[in-house]
Structures are given as structure tokens and as C-alpha cells.
Amino acid sequence: GFFQCVVRHVDPAGEYLVTRVCTHRLPLARDVHDFLDSMDEEVVPVVLGKEAVYRSIMSRKEPGDVPTIAIDIDRVEMLAYETQSDLDATINKISGAFRVLGLEEGNRSQSNDLTEEGGVPAARGSIDFAFPPELADALHRLYHLRRGSLISPGPLQSLDDRAEKRSLFLRLPLDDCLCMMAPSLWSSNLYSSLEPIPSDTLALWSSCVIAADHH
């Protein structure tokens, strides 16, 4: 798609009418898979994560409500549970919409495309997946956000530490937010170089000692 903006003005001497045309081109997706391929898999979880963290501080916004910061421990815990439920609902909506689109694509393929033998080919659409495979890394980061200290309830941190961490997450740039959601871990010993370790399976490695730096 092409978007054009036309600006016309008179030069300072008042003798000429100047016309400037600015054209901007945006690629258009042919289907849902092209659209998902064009998305930045690092930006999506950060945007959803910032919204979730903001809700854990200010709660849901209703028309006419005045936003207030939760300072009572019971309200903080309640908002944390509500935030997790909202994040789960968002993921379920993405999954449901993706599967419906896949079902529609499969029906169109079955009605239009036939094999040489006269049979209907098996359409590999989004109905084959519970979540868009193009956003697999984004889902992985949202999983760590949900079970991490930013929105997870529990007495492991003081209210001040949790509030400070949430405030940092809302203000920090993309790379720092990604590290706070799912920190990168490496394994090292005397005889090999650094090797990445999946953070979701680290609890199974009872012989490892974690040397971590606080953000």
C-alpha cells in the first residue's frame, strides 16, 4: 500500500506556489502467516508484558474510574492474580483467533484445490497449531513473565522491591525488558566455553550453582 501526503505553500517572496508530495510504502500481508512473519517477536511480549505489569499496579481501567496505586498487601496480591488471569485470557484469545483463521483457510482450500487424483489435499493451516508458531519465542517469554517476580504473587519480595522492579520494567528499553522477562543463562567450566542453558529446565539440574547478577 502507498500513502501520500501533499503539502502546498507559498515561498517567502510570495512568487511561487511550492508543492511537495511525500510517499510512504507499507507492505501488505496476503494472509495471516505473512502478517505474523512481519511481526517483531521481541516487541510483542514486551508490549503485552508492560500492559500486564501496569495492570498489576493500577488495576483494570473502567470508564470514569480514577487510577490509584495499590499499596495494601491484600490488594497487591489480588491485582497480581487478576493480572495473571488477564494475561492467560489474552493468550487464549490469540490462540482461538488463530485456530479459527486456520479453519477458514482449510475450508477454502478444500473447496477450491483438488489433487490430480480428485481428492482433497490436507491443508496445513493454523488449525494445526494451538498458538502461532511465528510467535513461539514470544509465548516463551510471556510464560516466564507470568511465573516471574514481576507479576507473580507471593511473599518472596517486599512490596517496595516489587514496586521498584515493576517501575523499572515500565521505563526501561526493549533489550533490558527482555532480560527481565527471561534472563539469559550460560554454563561454564574449566574445560569448555560458555553454553546457553534453558531457564525453564534449570530447576532439574541439582548439581549446578547459579552465579546471578541483579538487574
Buried (B, 14 or more C-beta within 10 A) or exposed (E): EEEEEEEEEEEEEEEEEEEEEEEEEEEEEEEBBEBBEEBEBBEBBBBBBBBBBBBBBBBEEEEEEEEEEBEEEEEBBBBBEBBBEBBEEBBEEBBEEBBEBBBBBBEEBEEEEEEEEEEEEEBEBBBEBBBBEBBEBBBBBBBBBBEBBBBBBEEEEEEEEBBEBBEBBBEBEEEBBBEBBBEEBEEEEEEEEEEEBEBEEEEEEEEEEEEEEEE
